[in-house]
Amino acid sequence: MKIPALDLKKQIAPMRQEIDAAIKEVIDNTSFILGAQVEKFEQHVAEYTGAKYAVGVSNGTDAISLGLLALGIKAGDGVICPAFTYYATAGAVAQIGARPVFADIDPDTYNISLESIEKILTKKNKFKIKAIIPVHLYGMCADMNGILKLTAKFKLKVIEDMAQAFGAEYRSKKAGTMGDCGAVSFYPGKNLGAFGDAGLILTNKKTVAKKLKILRNQGNENNYYHLVLGRNNRLDAIQAVVLDIKLKYLDEWNKKRQEVARYYDKDLAGLPIRTPFVPSYSTHIYHQYTLRAPVSNKSFVEHLQANGIDSRVFYPVPLHLQKCFKYLGYKAGDFPQAEAAAKQVFTLPIYPDLTGEEKDYIIQSVREFKEKVIG
Ligand SMILES: Cc1ncc(COP(=O)(O)O)c(C=O)c1O
């Protein structure tokens, strides 16, 4: 059996006609960038999340960079990021000349550790720390109340990196609506995925939303009158109409992912393999279903891949040990929890259309490896 990490063909098939018609309308209208379709989608995202403003942009990485710029973060400012996340969280910080300051993660949730943040903020830092980017990794929210308490005390701006958690909730609030900004990625593989690169920023602050709209469009307020040094980070209308259609299905898809996760949880219970831990404060939308083995994740993934199951390691190298961040001066051992997770976590395919037969085959393959290698 061959089971991909994600099956977008299955996802798109039932809505194909609706999507084709919407794309045709954009082509007929020849309004390809920003415009009415983008505004309509932004409005729908604001309604869905409960955020006051939603600003469509070119991708999730730019969403983070623009959020930082709109909040006044400048070159040389320190921005706290978890050491265990996708490159783009810290890449977006470095791209505007600011300095990523890494924190360790909580070993149960894989999200940023409050203890580690506090340790950074209470020691003498070479760089003025101005912001923090909690990441809602794999689809589950970081402990936002704890983070917001610290950021209020130390006067930091907060950008939630919700690239993997669109639709997840923290104490009944949607991800991305608790910090100063929420940065969304609509990369095709995300739970809500475009037909190319796309992103969005949520905010409840009118002044921030206004700045974001100017920054994403070359610093323009009116055509050819450039107020600030902006960027070309606009959202395309074709992506907006596709996403607007998919948004209607998102809750149903996330619910189905949660059902698959419950199935895995139940069938893997009792094995010496850790299933995802979901604290009472957050829902989990399972962008990834991540297991943790007491042995090297490489060997587990090789076994599953040999059985035709597209298992992956997100992420094999923590950011403080990536070559591109060598200039920051971190070394192995600085963030033990991030380093341990990188060696042990691996994913199982999870998407709404996984069949019972596929799920059982995946579980059987996990059990087979456990018998052979862990005992
Ligand atoms: C945690 C995280 N942050 C940021 C990004 C960047 O999003 P994009 O690929 O849309 O630029 C991603 C996407 O892969 C992500 O997973």
The ligand as a Tripos MOL2 file, in Angstrom:
@<TRIPOS>MOLECULE
LIG
   16    16     1     0     0
SMALL
NO_CHARGES

@<TRIPOS>ATOM
      1 C1          5.7870   27.2060   11.6270 C.3       1 LIG1
      2 C2          5.8450   27.8550   10.2740 C.ar      1 LIG1
      3 N1          6.1490   29.1710   10.1940 N.ar      1 LIG1
      4 C3          6.2050   29.8090    9.0180 C.ar      1 LIG1
      5 C4          5.9660   29.1610    7.8310 C.ar      1 LIG1
      6 C5          6.1390   29.8970    6.5510 C.3       1 LIG1
      7 O1          5.0290   29.8870    5.7120 O.3       1 LIG1
      8 P1          5.2060   29.9970    4.1330 P.3       1 LIG1
      9 O2          5.7420   28.7100    3.6360 O.co2     1 LIG1
     10 O3          3.8010   30.2550    3.6550 O.co2     1 LIG1
     11 O4          6.1030   31.1430    3.8520 O.co2     1 LIG1
     12 C6          5.6250   27.8060    7.8540 C.ar      1 LIG1
     13 C7          5.3260   27.0950    6.6110 C.2       1 LIG1
     14 O5          5.8240   26.1840    6.1540 O.2       1 LIG1
     15 C8          5.5810   27.1210    9.1150 C.ar      1 LIG1
     16 O6          5.2970   25.8230    9.1980 O.3       1 LIG1
@<TRIPOS>BOND
     1     1     2 1
     2     2     3 ar
     3     2    15 ar
     4     3     4 ar
     5     4     5 ar
     6     5     6 1
     7     5    12 ar
     8     6     7 1
     9     7     8 1
    10     8     9 2
    11     8    10 1
    12     8    11 1
    13    12    13 1
    14    12    15 ar
    15    13    14 2
    16    15    16 1
@<TRIPOS>SUBSTRUCTURE
     1 LIG1         1 GROUP 0 **** ****
